[in-house]
C-alpha cells in the first residue's frame, strides 16, 4: 500500500462519515468495512484502527454519530456516559448506516463485500444492522446484547433479533466485563444456535470491557487485544474476500 486517501462524506438524510481509502493495486478484491465507534465517537483510537484496516487493503467508512451536533456529548463520568448512551437514538444510527450502505452499492461495493466492525455501542449497532442487511459479515467488540428496558430511542435489542441475523457474526468479550454479563451472552448465543446462525464468539480471561483501548491503561489488555485483532482480520479476510488467513 502506498498511502491513504481521506475524505468526509455527507448524505441527504444527515449521515456523515470519514472515508479512508487505501491507494492500492486495482487487482485487490474491493471490500468496505463500516466502522462503528463507542460512545466517545470518532477519536484517535478509532482512526488508528481504521488505518490498520486500510493497511490490509480495505476501504473504511467511519460513521460519525454526532456529525449533526458538531461535537460528542460529555462523557467525563460514568453517569454521563450512561446518559449519552441512552440519548443516542438507535433508529437514527441505523438509518444513517443504511444511507452509507446505499452509497456503498453505488460506489462499487456489493453488500457481500461489506463488513461492519463496532466497538461497545458500535458493536451493538453492528449486530442490529446485520439483522437488517445481508452484508458480508459483522464484528462486535463487547457490545450489549440486551437492554435493561426498551425505550423509544432503543426499541429493539440484539437478543430480540438474534434469529434474524443475515450475516456471519464474530464477537469479542472479556470475562471481567461489568457491562455485558455471561448470562446475557448465553441468552443471545442460545438463540443463534437455535436458529442455526453462523457465529464465532471468544471470551478473553482477565479482560474487562473496552480491553482493546490502548489509550486507557486501566482496561487495556495487550494479549487479548492482539488475539482479538488477529481474529478480526482473519474473519474479515475470509467473509469479504474469500481468503484464508489474516492477509
C-alpha positions in Angstrom: 0.0 0.0 0.0 1.3 3.4 -1.0 -0.8 5.6 1.2 -4.3 6.5 2.4 -6.7 9.0 0.8 -9.1 10.5 3.4 -12.3 12.4 2.7 -15.5 13.3 4.5 -18.8 12.2 3.1 -22.2 13.7 3.9 -25.6 12.3 2.9 -29.0 13.8 2.2 -30.6 12.2 5.3 -28.0 13.8 7.6 -25.5 10.9 7.9 -21.8 11.7 7.7 -18.7 9.6 7.8 -14.9 9.8 7.4 -13.8 7.7 4.4 -10.3 6.2 4.4 -9.3 4.7 1.1 -6.0 2.8 0.5 -4.0 3.7 -2.6 -3.6 0.1 -3.8 -3.3 -2.3 -6.6 -6.6 -2.5 -8.6 -6.4 -6.3 -8.5 -7.1 -6.3 -4.8 -10.7 -7.5 -4.1 -12.7 -4.3 -3.3 -14.0 -4.6 0.2 -15.5 -2.0 2.5 -15.6 -2.0 6.3 -18.0 0.4 8.0 -16.7 1.2 11.4 -19.0 2.0 14.3 -17.3 3.7 17.3 -18.0 3.5 21.0 -19.9 6.4 22.6 -16.7 8.5 22.6 -17.2 8.9 18.8 -14.5 9.2 16.2 -11.4 9.6 18.3 -7.7 8.8 17.6 -8.1 5.2 18.6 -10.9 4.6 16.1 -9.0 6.4 13.3 -5.9 4.2 14.1 -8.0 1.1 13.9 -9.4 2.3 10.6 -5.8 2.9 9.3 -4.9 -0.6 10.4 -7.7 -1.9 8.1 -6.5 0.3 5.3 -3.1 -1.3 5.6 -4.8 -4.6 4.9 -6.3 -3.1 1.7 -9.8 -2.2 2.9 -11.7 0.9 2.3 -13.1 2.1 5.7 -16.1 4.3 6.3 -16.2 5.6 9.9 -19.7 6.6 10.8 -19.9 9.9 12.8 -22.9 9.5 15.3 -22.6 13.2 16.3 -21.9 14.9 13.0 -25.2 16.8 13.2 -24.5 18.1 16.6 -20.9 19.0 15.8 -19.4 17.6 19.0 -19.5 14.4 21.1 -21.5 14.6 24.4 -19.8 15.0 27.8 -18.8 11.5 28.9 -16.5 12.6 31.8 -18.3 10.5 34.4 -19.9 7.0 34.4 -23.3 8.7 34.9 -22.8 11.0 31.9 -21.7 8.0 29.8 -24.9 6.2 30.7 -26.9 9.3 29.8 -25.2 9.7 26.5 -25.8 6.1 25.5 -29.5 6.4 26.5 -29.8 9.6 24.5 -28.3 8.2 21.3 -31.2 7.1 19.1 -30.7 3.6 17.7 -33.2 4.3 14.9 -31.3 7.3 13.7 -27.9 5.5 13.8 -29.3 2.5 11.9 -30.9 4.9 9.3 -27.5 6.6 8.9 -25.9 3.2 8.4 -28.5 2.4 5.8 -27.5 5.5 3.9 -23.9 4.5 3.9 -24.7 1.0 2.7 -26.8 2.6 -0.1 -23.7 4.7 -1.1 -21.5 1.6 -0.9 -23.6 -0.1 -3.6 -23.2 2.8 -6.0 -19.5 3.1 -5.2 -18.8 -0.5 -6.4 -19.0 -2.4 -3.1 -21.6 -5.2 -3.3 -23.1 -5.8 0.2 -21.4 -9.3 0.1 -18.1 -7.4 0.2 -19.2 -5.0 3.0 -18.5 -5.7 6.7 -19.4 -3.9 9.9 -17.0 -3.5 12.8 -18.3 -2.0 16.0 -16.9 -1.2 19.5 -19.1 -1.1 22.6 -22.3 0.6 21.5 -21.0 0.3 18.0 -20.8 -3.5 18.4 -24.5 -3.4 19.4 -25.3 -1.5 16.2 -23.2 -3.9 14.1 -25.3 -6.8 15.4 -28.6 -5.0 15.0 -27.7 -3.9 11.4 -26.7 -7.5 10.5 -30.3 -8.5 11.2 -31.5 -5.9 8.6 -29.0 -6.2 5.8 -27.4 -9.2 4.0 -23.9 -7.9 4.4 -20.7 -10.0 4.2 -20.1 -10.1 7.9 -20.2 -8.2 11.2 -17.7 -7.9 14.1 -18.8 -7.0 17.6 -16.4 -5.9 20.3 -18.1 -6.0 23.6 -21.5 -4.6 22.6 -24.6 -5.1 24.7 -26.9 -7.9 23.5 -29.8 -6.7 25.7 -31.1 -3.5 27.2 -32.4 -3.1 30.7 -35.6 -1.8 29.1 -37.0 -0.9 25.7 -37.4 2.8 25.1 -38.5 5.0 22.2 -34.8 5.5 21.3 -33.9 1.9 21.9 -36.9 -0.2 20.9 -35.1 -3.4 19.9 -32.0 -5.1 21.4 -29.8 -7.7 19.6 -31.3 -10.5 21.6 -34.7 -9.7 20.1 -33.4 -10.2 16.5 -30.8 -13.0 17.0 -32.9 -15.4 14.9 -33.0 -12.9 12.1 -29.3 -12.3 11.5 -28.4 -12.2 7.8 -24.6 -12.3 8.2 -21.9 -14.2 10.0 -21.0 -12.6 13.3 -17.7 -12.5 15.2 -17.8 -11.4 18.9 -15.1 -10.5 21.4 -15.8 -10.2 25.2 -13.8 -10.2 28.4 -14.7 -12.3 31.4 -14.3 -9.2 33.6 -16.8 -7.2 31.6 -19.2 -5.5 34.0 -21.5 -4.2 31.3 -22.1 -7.5 29.5 -22.6 -10.5 31.8 -22.1 -14.1 30.9 -25.9 -14.7 31.2 -26.6 -12.1 28.6 -24.1 -13.6 26.3 -25.5 -17.1 26.8 -29.1 -15.9 26.1 -28.0 -14.4 22.8 -25.9 -17.2 21.6 -28.6 -19.8 22.6 -30.9 -18.1 20.2 -28.2 -18.0 17.5 -27.7 -21.8 17.9 -31.4 -22.5 17.8 -31.8 -20.6 14.6 -28.5 -22.1 13.3 -26.9 -18.8 12.6 -23.2 -18.7 11.9 -21.2 -17.0 14.6 -17.9 -17.2 16.4 -17.6 -15.8 20.0 -14.4 -15.5 22.1 -14.1 -14.7 25.8 -10.8 -13.4 27.0 -9.7 -14.3 30.5 -8.9 -11.3 32.7 -10.1 -8.8 30.2 -12.6 -6.0 31.2 -14.9 -4.0 29.0 -13.0 -2.0 26.3 -9.9 -4.2 26.6 -8.8 -3.1 23.1 -8.4 0.6 24.0 -4.6 1.0 24.5 -5.0 4.7 25.5 -6.7 3.5 28.7 -4.1 1.6 30.7 -6.5 0.5 33.3 -8.6 -1.6 30.9 -6.1 -2.3 28.1 -5.1 -6.0 27.9 -2.3 -6.3 25.2 -2.5 -10.1 24.7 -6.3 -10.1 24.4 -6.2 -7.1 22.1 -3.7 -8.7 19.8 -5.5 -12.0 19.7 -8.9 -10.3 19.0 -7.5 -8.1 16.3 -5.8 -11.1 14.5 -9.1 -13.0 14.6 -10.9 -10.0 13.3 -8.5 -9.6 10.3 -8.9 -13.3 9.6 -12.7 -13.2 9.8 -13.0 -10.1 7.5 -10.5 -11.6 5.0 -12.5 -14.8 4.6 -16.0 -13.3 4.6 -15.3 -10.2 2.4 -12.5 -11.6 0.2 -12.8 -15.4 0.3 -9.2 -15.7 1.5 -7.8 -17.9 4.3 -5.6 -16.1 6.9 -5.3 -12.6 8.1 -4.0 -11.1 4.8 
